[in-house]
């Protein structure tokens, strides 16, 4: 029997619980275990007027079949403090990280086939005195990986990032020859091994306006990016760039590529989210496990309102399952 998928419910004051509950009304093609507080899910279901049966499960007693219609399998993670929808509480920051740790460890030991994550709130975790840059960095540390890659994907576009959650003033210094080599190799390998693309074609953004304008608008393209791409070309990777980001995201280029490699978070992701928000998925590449996530935040204002959409979560589940079926062995 195939191991179940793991779904972490994210920030308890946000819409994560709402999205998990919505899954009870959909047909799941393989077992799914929600890592959350059963008390939270029951309370949120009552607020939403949703009739969902919650079946407690635990290691050694995980399901081998999908949950019956109208129900969810839940590995209970107790809250530290009561939750009010829409109101953050630092007391529950350890609860959020506990759900993530259980899911990662379960994927590493083979208990789970993949993990899917609902959104967390980075700010409240840091306010609790816990250094936390985001899911991507947390998973890398937990899995012992020196380098991982954040990629968002919609039906028509995939965008991976050289740097992730950094202040803009820190981006240029973080783009080194070695980092570019590692990121591009991971992107190429996972497009091939986890997405089934035999010869991935990757477009690479420049860092500066007009990709540096031949050195007149910045030297990073000439000194760092182009030499790294030349080395990767010699390894057989199909890379085109560095290209100006303001013209790269046009059909002339996108119609002939499998992914875009952007230099920083807000260079590539606004384009993707404009093109496919609500139907995109966040994938962490370079891990020895499979992890996907929604493409949106905690939406505190929508928690318990009945207005949250689970469309991105559905895509994340679908992509995670597809990746489990296609993956080849991979190590950090």
N, C-alpha and C positions, 0 to 999 in steps of 0.2 A: 504494500500500500504506500502511496505517496504521502510524505509528511504534510501536515497542514501549513497554511500560510499564517503569519502572525500580523495582527493589526494593532498598533499602539494608538490610543485615543487622544493623545496630545494634551494640551492645556485644558484642565477641567472646567475653567470658567468660559471657554470658547465654544466653538461649534463642533469640536471633535466628537463629543458624545452624541450630538444630534445626527452627524453623518453616519456614525456606527449604527445607530438605531435604524436609520433608513435602509441599511443593507438587509435587515430582517425581512423586508418585503420584496427582495429580489432573489432570483435563483442563482445560487453559487455553484460553480461546476466542480469545486473541490473544497475540502474542509477549511474553515477559517476560524482562528481563535482571536478574540478581542482581548487585549491586555488593558484592563481598566478597572476602576472601582465598580463593583456590582451595585453598591449603594448609589453611586452617581448615576449610572445608567438607568436604574429603576426610578430615581427621582426625576431625571430629565424626561423619561418616557411619560411619567405622570403629568409633567408640565405641558408636554406636547400633545397629550391625549393619544399617545401611541400604545397599542396593545402588543407588547413584545415579551416573549418568554425568554428568560435569561437562564441558561444552563451552566452551572459552575463546572469547570474542568481544571486539571492540574497536571504537572508532569507525571507520566505513567498512566494517565487517564485521558489523554488527548483523543479527540474523535478521529475516526477513519472514514467517516462519511460526512457530507455537507449537513448543516443544521436543518431541521425541519422548517417548513415555511412559517414565517412569523416568529422566528426565534434566533438567538445568537448563543454561541459558545463563548464563555468569558472566563479568563484566568484572573481571578480577583486580586487587585492591588489596592490595599486599603489607603484611603486618604488620610492626611495628617490633620486636616481641618475641614469643617463643612464648606460646601461650595454654593455661592450665589452666582447664577448665570450673569456673565458680563463684568464681574468684579474680581480682579486678580488678587491673589493672596500668596505672599512669599512662602508661607508655611507649606504649601503643596508643591514647591519646586522639587524637593527630593522624590516625591511621588512620580512626577513626570519622568525624571531620570531613571527611576526604578523600572518603569514600564519599558523604556528603551534598552536598559541593560539586560532585562530578561529576554527581550526579543533578539538582541544581538547574540547573546550567549546561546540561545536556543538555535539560532541559525548556524553558529559555529560548530555546535556539537551534533547537528543533524536532526534535532527535534523539529525544527521548522524548515520549510523549503525556501522561504523568503520572508522579508518583513516589509510592511507597508506602514507609513507613518502619517497620522493626522497632524495638523500644525501645532507647534509649540510657540511660546512667547519668550524669546531670548532675553528681553529686558527684565522680566520678573525673576527669571532664574539667576541672572547676574545680581539683581537687587537682594536676592537671598544669600549672597556671598559666595556663589558658586560660579567660577569662570566657565562661560559657555558661549562659544561663537556661533553655534548652530549644529543641526543634525550632522552635516557633512564632516565637520571637524571632530565631533564626538565619536562618530562611528569609526573614523580613521584611527583615533587613539585607542578605542576599545578593541579594534581588530589588529592593532600593532602595525598599521600601514604608514609608511613615511609619506606617501603621496596618494591622494584620491582626487577624483574629478567630479565636479557638479555639472550635470547636464539636464536641461529641460527639453522635453520633446512633445510636439503636437503631431497631428496626423500628417502635416506637410513640412515640418521644420524641426531640426534638432540643433540646439545651441549648447556647447560646452564652454567652460570657463577656465582660464589660466589662473586667475585669482578669484576669490569668492567674497567673503564678508570682511572687506578691508576699507578703511577710510580712503577716499580718492587720493589724498596726498601721499598715501603709502603704496599706491599701486605700482608706479614706475620702478621703485627700488625692488619690489617683489618679483618683477619679471626678469628672471635671469636665464642665461643660456641653458643651465642644467634643469631648471624648472620647466622650461618650454619642452625640452626633450622628454622629460618624464611624462608630462601631461599629454603630449601628442602621441606618445607610444601607448599610454593607457587608453586613450580615446580610440586609437586605431584597433588595438587588441580587443576591446570590449564590443565595438561595432561589429567586429568579425565573429567573436566567440559567443557573445550574448544576444546579438541582434541578427546574426546569420547573414551579414553582408560580406561577401567573399573578398572584395577589393574596395574598401571604403575610400570615398573621395571627400576630402576635407578642405574647406575654405578657411583661411586664416586671416583674421583682422589685423590691421596695424594698430599701434597704440595711439598714435598722434593723428590730428586732422590730416586728411589726404595722405595717410600712411607716411607722414614725415616730410612729404614734398621734397624727396631727394636729400634729406638732411637739413633743410631750411626750417622745418617746423618740429624738429626733434631728431635725436640721433639713435633712438632705440631700434628703429627698423634696420638701419644699416649695421649697427654694432652688435645687436643681440638677435633679433628675430630672423633676419635673412640668413645669417650663418647657421643658426639652428635648423632652419628649414632645409638648407643645402645638405647638412649632415643627414637629416631624415630622408631626403630624396635618395641619397646613396644607399640607404637601408631598404629602399623599395616602397616607402610610404607615398601615397598620392596626395600631395599637399599643394594648394595654390595660394600664393600670397607672398608677403603681406599686402592685403587689399584695403583701400579706404572703407571704413565701416559705413559711411553714408551712401555708398553705391553698391557695396557687397550684397545688401539685402534687397536685391531686385531679381526678377525672373531670369535675366541674362545669366546670372551666376547660380542662383538657387536651384534652377531647373536641372543643373548638372552636378549636384553635390549630394552627399549623404549626411553631412553635418557641418556646422560652422564652429570654429574655435575663436571665441572672443577673448580679449585680454582682461576684461573686468566685468563685474556684475551688471552695471547699468549700461554697458555698451551693447550687449546682445539680448538680454532678457526683456527689455521693454518691447522690442520688435516681436519676439515670440509671444509675449502675453497679449499684445494687441491682436496678433494673428489668431491665437487659439486659447485665450483665457477661459478657464472653466472646463476645458477639454484637453489640457496638457498634463504632463506628469514630470516629476522631478526624479531623476535617477542618479544614484551615486555609483560612479565607475571606479574601478581599481580595487574594489573590496574583494575578499574571498567569499563574500555572501552577496545575495541579491537584495537591494533595497530600493523601493520606489516611494514616492510621496505625492501629495497634492501640490498644486501650483499656486496656492493661496495661503493667507494667514489665518489667524485665530478668529477674526470677525466677531469680536466681543459683542458688538451691537446687535448681532443676529442670533446669539445664543438663546435657545429656548423660545424663539419666536416662530418657528415653523417655516421660516423663509430661506434657510440654508439649503444650498444645492449640493448633492453628492455626486455630481457629474464627474468632477476631477478625481474623486476617490474611486469611482467605478473604473475610470481609465487606468489609474494607478494599480488597481487590482488586476485588471486585464493584462497590462504590460508585465507585471511581476510574474503572472502565470506563464505568459509567453516566454519570458526569459528563463524560467525554470525548465521549460521544455527544450530550449535551444542551447542552453549553456554548455560550455566545455570546462574542463578543470582549469582553475585559475588560482594563482597565488600572488600575494603582495610582492 
